[in-house]
C-alpha cells in the first residue's frame, strides 16, 4: 500500500496564500476549474487534497477514472485529456473568504487559459463561483448557453465536503452527465485510468 504525505497542523496553517500548480496541457477534453485551493491542498501541493473532498471519488464513481486516484496522482489525468485549474490561485481556509473581485479577476485569467490551451469543455466546480466570476446570477447547473472563448462551459456542484446540498451519489450522477457530454456527444475519446 502506498504511503502519501500527510501535512501537520502547522504545515496546513502555514499554507495560507500558497498556490497549487495547474494540471493543464493544450487540447484537453475537459478542464476542471475549482474555486481556489484549501489550506490542505496548499500544504500538499495537490488539488482537492483534503480528506473528505469528494472530487476524486466523484471522478471515479462517474466513470472518469477506472480506479480511485489519490490527489498526488493528479498528473495521470493529463494522459486522459483532463486537467485542473482554479479561479483564484491562493489557498485559503474557505472559499467564502474570497472577495467577489478576486473571482471576477479569476474569471478573466481563466478565459486567458481557455484561449491558450483550448479545452473542449470547461467544467466549473461551483455554481456560486461561476455566477460571481462571470456575472451570471441566473446560471444553473449543467451546460451553459454561452461558452467561453470557443469552449463549452459545463457547471457542476462544488465537490467540497462542506457542500451538503449534494450527496456523493448525486455528485457522481452530475459528473457522469459531464463525462457523457464531453466524451460521447463530443466523440473525442474514452477514459481508462
CORUR-V253994 format. One record per backbone hydrogen bond with DSSP energy under -0.5 kcal/mol. NH is the residue of the N-H (numbers start at 1). CO is the residue of the C=O. E is the energy in kcal/mol with one decimal. If there is no record, write none. Layout:
nh: [NH	NH]
co: [CO	CO]
e: [E	E]
This chain:
nh: [7	12	13	14	15	16	17	18	23	24	27	28	29	30	31	32	32	33	34	39	42	43	44	45	46	49	53	54	58	59	60	61	62	63	63	64	65	69	73	74	76	77	78	79	79	80	80	81	82	83	84	85	87	88	91	92	97	98	102	103	104	105	106	107	108	109	110	111	112	113	114	115	116	117	118	120	121	122	123	123	124	124	125	126	126	130	131	132	133	134	135	136	139	142	144	148	151	152	154	155	156	156	163	164	166	171	172	173	174	175	176	177	178	179	180	181	182	183	184	184	185	186	188	189]
co: [5	8	9	10	12	13	91	15	84	22	117	25	81	81	121	30	83	123	85	92	38	39	40	41	41	46	50	159	54	55	56	57	58	59	60	59	59	67	70	71	73	74	75	75	76	76	77	78	77	30	23	32	34	35	18	37	94	95	99	99	100	101	102	103	104	105	106	107	108	109	110	111	112	113	114	28	29	152	31	121	122	154	33	124	156	126	127	128	129	130	132	131	136	155	153	151	148	120	122	142	124	154	160	162	163	167	168	169	170	171	172	173	174	175	176	177	178	179	179	180	180	181	182	183]
e: [-0.5	-2.4	-2.5	-2.0	-1.4	-0.9	-2.7	-2.5	-2.7	-0.7	-3.4	-0.8	-2.0	-2.3	-2.6	-0.6	-2.9	-2.9	-2.8	-0.7	-2.5	-2.3	-2.0	-2.9	-0.7	-0.8	-2.5	-2.6	-2.2	-2.5	-2.0	-3.2	-1.9	-0.6	-1.1	-1.8	-1.2	-0.7	-2.9	-1.7	-2.2	-1.7	-1.2	-0.6	-0.6	-0.5	-1.3	-1.7	-2.1	-2.1	-2.5	-2.3	-2.1	-2.7	-2.4	-1.9	-1.8	-2.0	-0.7	-1.5	-2.3	-2.7	-2.4	-2.2	-1.6	-2.1	-2.6	-2.1	-1.8	-2.2	-2.6	-2.4	-2.2	-3.2	-2.2	-2.3	-1.5	-3.1	-2.5	-0.6	-0.8	-2.1	-3.1	-1.1	-2.4	-2.0	-2.7	-2.1	-3.0	-2.2	-0.6	-1.9	-1.8	-2.9	-3.1	-2.7	-1.5	-1.7	-3.1	-2.5	-3.4	-0.5	-1.9	-1.3	-0.8	-2.6	-2.3	-1.8	-2.1	-2.7	-2.2	-1.9	-1.6	-2.5	-2.7	-2.2	-3.3	-2.7	-0.6	-1.4	-2.5	-1.2	-0.5	-0.8]
